[in-house]
């Protein structure tokens, strides 16, 4: 079993991922059109609310032989948060949560990378609201392919759970029946498609 098993009933209906290259070492950029940076929180102690960020950029250097030489950097525009509800999205942008006017960017910069076969542990500094904390995110390689436009792509899935209050996302409201309106634990989820970059010419 992988470090991060994200199998859902819907996954069983999808075709198996392909493997076009044996060694995925190289430099990559995230493809925003085919990547999802999402999150899930529990609302009113009874249901889950899912959201994602629509605007971001990211780069990665992958070294399969020496994983510690690998690196990842992602920069997210906090104001691009969306949950499918305009009123809720507006609240998320206020100082109660992301405070996008004062902290317009969310960033993740790796500090350590480990690999075990197709499984990777990426540790890095996650900065939200001007607060930086170290988190470790398990990822699993999901495949590689050459697309119709000649791009070499690799896929990864990963995720972790954080306590949002550690990044000053502290808004909440008590429920009459006990508990709180928004869970402090938030699950971060990543479905990544990255495009290989041509080696630079000397």
Secondary structure by P-SEA (a helix, b strand, c coil): ccccccccccccccccccccccccbbbbbbccccccccbbbbccccbbbbbbbccccbbbbbbcccccccbbbbbbcccccccccaaaaaaaaccccccccccccccccccbbbbcccbbbbbbccccccbbbbbbbbbbbccccccccbbbbbbbbccccccccccccbbbbbbcccccccccbbbbbbbbbbbbbccccc
